Amino acid sequence: MGTVLEIKHLTKYYGKVLGVKDLSLSLQSGEIFGFIGPNGAGKSTAIRSIMHLIRKTSGEILINGQSFDKDNTDFKELIGYLPSEIYLYDDLTAKEILDYHETFYKKDIHKRRCELVKRFQLDEKKKIEDLSLGNLKKLGIILAFMHEPKLIILDEATSGLDPIMQQEFYTLLLEEKKRGTTIFYSTHILNEVSKICDRVGMIKDGKLLKIETISELSKKNLVFVTISSKEKEKIKENLKIESIFEDENTIKFKNYLDFNTLLNKLTKYKIDKLLIEEATLEDLFLHDYK
């Protein structure tokens, strides 16, 4: 395994407004890297800077150890890119767009194109202006994958896809991973991450918070406890609880005590209901973002 994509100190300002600051990370061959954060966190700004669709303020992008600039067409042939919003010529059909796209490459990619069209059930006869959001996204996926790129950059790839097509897309990504393709996968839908990604980078307010593997996240053992009791206030004071939810008789909190200590403390009170649950992956991310 070697480093395919390396981002060094990427920074982008829109005037005085920060888009992304000092972003550094690297992706290995055959890795699916999840790039996650809420809307407005800086994900698309980072991706558009990497792709040279907007001019970065500073920083360097390396592909296979060599600097990638906007005029390097050889590197561009290695990349498949799916933007979050797809804009194509409205008066052309999907077939005409795909035919035109084939001419960009020296190798014959028609067979691969036909396989993907069949797989994602795209009607090539329809004009772009007549395609639904989901069908437009299918076309974008086919355009990004049909030339068998070594690096695929995806920005909110599944928005608009129905559940069946989403699952087909995840299967495609895992097939590409087995082929050694490197995938940079930006999303704010957290349950997607656990299905397909090897590592995850969390971005907030334009800054990379941390990078962790999915297995590392799963080992954090963050546990939530929900207690219903008329003695809620006494329990809250005794355990020094900072609630994440409460009403008249119920309180939910993150538990940092070992279970024996927790249960010993609770035996002093009349408990109507006790729920102990492990955090979901989404809970873990929300915990880190705060």
N, C-alpha and C positions, 0 to 999 in steps of 0.2 A: 504493500500500500504506500502510495506517495501522496504528497499534497497537491491537490488539483487547483483549488481556489484559495488565495490568501488575500485578506483585506488588512491593510496596515494604516491605522490612525485616520480612518476615513472621517472627514468632517464636512458638513454642508450647512451653510447659513443662507437664508433668504433675506438679504439685507441684514438686519439685526436680529431676525427671528431664527432660532436654532432649529434645524431639521434633524441632524444627527451629529454627534460629537465623539471624536476619538474612538471610532469603532475599529476593533482589531479582532480578527478570528480567522481560522483556517479550516478547510474542509478536505477530507481525505477521499481517495478513490473508493467508490462503492459505498459511500456514506449518505444517509438521508439525515440532513440537519434541519431541525425545526427552528424557525426564527419567529418568535411569538411575542405578542404584546397587544394591548388594546388599540382600538382605532385612534390614529393620531400619535402613536408612540414613535414613529420614525421608520417603520418597516419599508414602506413604499419608497420613501426618500432614499434610503440606503440602497435598495434594489435599483432604482433609476440611476443613481450615481454609479453603481457598479457597471451598469449597462451603457453608461455614457449618454443616457437620454437627457440628463441634466448635468450641468458642469459642477463638479465637486469643488469645494473651497480648498481642501487639502487632502493629502493621503495618497495611497498607492494601491492599485489592484494588480495582483499577479496571477497568471494562469500558467500552471506547470512550471512555476519558478521564473517566468518572464513577464515583464511589465505589459499590461494590456491597455492600449490606448484606443481611442475611438476610431482610428483609421486602420486598425489591424484586422483585415478581413479574414485572414487565416484562423485567428482565434474565434471570430464570430461564427465560423462554420462549425466550431466545436460546441457551440452554446445553443440550447433550446430555451426560449423565453415565453412565459405566459403572463401577461400583465393582468392586473386586477380588473381593468375595464378594457374591453376589446373594441377597437375602432377599425373598420375595414371599408372598402368601397361599397356603398349601399346598393348601387345599381348592377353589381356583378353577382353571379351565382356563386354558391359555395364551390362548385366544380371549377369555375373560372379562377377563383382565388387560389385553389389548390394547384391547378395547372400552372399558374403564374409562379407560385412558390417553388414548384419543382425546378424551374429554370434557374434558381439561385445557386444550385449545387452541381458540381461536376459529375458526381456519382449518380447512378440510377436509383431513385428512391420511390419509384411508382408502386412497386409491390408493397412496400411498408405502408405507404399512404392508403392503399386499398384495404389492407388488413385493419388499419385503425378506423377507417370509415365504416367498415362492416361491424367492427367491434363496438363502436359507439353509436351505431344506428343513425348515422347522419344522412339526411336527404340532400344530396349534392345539387339537385335541380333547383332548389329554392334560392331566391335572391337573399342577399345579406339583410336587406331591410325587412324581409318577411320572417326571419329567424327569431324564435323565442330566445329569451335570455339563456335558457339551458342549452339550446341547440347552438347558439353563438359560442358558448363556453366549450362545447364539444369540438367545434371547429378550431377554436384556439388551442385546445389540447392536441389535436391532430397536427396543427401547424408547428407546435413546439416539439413534437416527438418524431415526426415523420422522417427527418434526416438522420436519426439515430445519433443524437449529440452525446458527447462525453460529459458535459455539464448541463444540468437543467435547472433553471431558475424560475420558481413558481410563486406568484403573488395572489393569495386568496383563490386558490385553484378550483375549489369545489362550489363556490357560490353560484347558485342557479341550477346545479345538477340535482336530479331526483335521487333518492336513496339507492336505487339499483345502479345508476351510473356512477354514483360516488364510490360504491363498493368495487365496481369495475375499474375505476381510476386508481383506487388503493392497490388493487391487484397488479395493475400496470406498473405502478411505482416499485413494488417489491420485485417484479420481474426485472426491471431496469437495474435495481440494486444488485441483483445476482449477476447481471452482465458487467458489473463494475462501474456503472454510471454514477456520477456524483450528483446529488439533488439538494438544492437549497430551497427549503419549503417554508414560505412565509404564511402565517395564518393567525387569526385571533380565536379560532374554534379549537378549544383545548382538547376535546376528546379525539380529534384527528391525530394529535401528537403521539399519544400512547399507542396508536395502532401501527404507525409506520416509522417513527423516527428513532435514530440511534442516540443522538444528543440533541439538546435543546439550548438555545440562547434566548434569554429574556431581555427585552428592551423596554425601557420606560423613559418618557420625556427625552428621547433622542440618545439615551446612553445605555450601553450594555450593562445589565446588572450582574449577570452570571451565566456560566455555561455548565450544564450538568448532563449526565447520562440519564436515560429514563430509569435505569435500575437504581441509580443514586437517589433519584426523587422518590422512588417507591420505598426506600429504606428509611425514610425520615420519621416514620412512626408518629405522625401527627394525629392526635385523637381528639374527637369532640365528645363532650358529655352534655346530655340534656337531663335536667332534673325538674320534676314537678312536685312542689311541696308548699304547704301553707307557711312553712318556716323558711321560705326562700331567702329572706333578708338575713337571717341568722347564718344560714349556710354560706351565703355570699361573703359575709364579714369574716367568718371563721376560715374559709378557704382562700380569702383574699382574691376573689374571682374578678376578672375583667370580662364582662359578658359580651358576646357577639350578638345575642338576641335575648330579650326577656319581656314577659308580660306580667300580669298580676301574680301568678303562682309558678311560673316556669322560667328557667334560665338555661341558656346554652353557652358553653365556654370551651376554650382550648384547655386540655388537661396536660399539665406538665409534671404531675405527681405520679409515682408508681401506683399500680392498682390497689395494692394492699393498704398503702397509706390513705388513698382516697376513700376506700370502703370503710376503713376504721373510723375516719372522721365523720362519715355519713351515718354511721350506726347511732349517733346521738340524736338523730332527727327522724321524724315520721316522713317517709318518702312515698308519694303516691305513684310516681313513675320515674324510672331511671333508664336512660338509653345511652349506650357507649358505642360509638361508631368510628371506624378508621376514616381518615380523610381521603377524598377522591383526588385524582390528579388535578382537577380544577381547584379544589380547596387548597392544595399545596401551592399552586401558582398565585392564587389570591393572597395566601399567607405571605409569600415572598414579595408581592407587589406593594404591600402596605408598609 
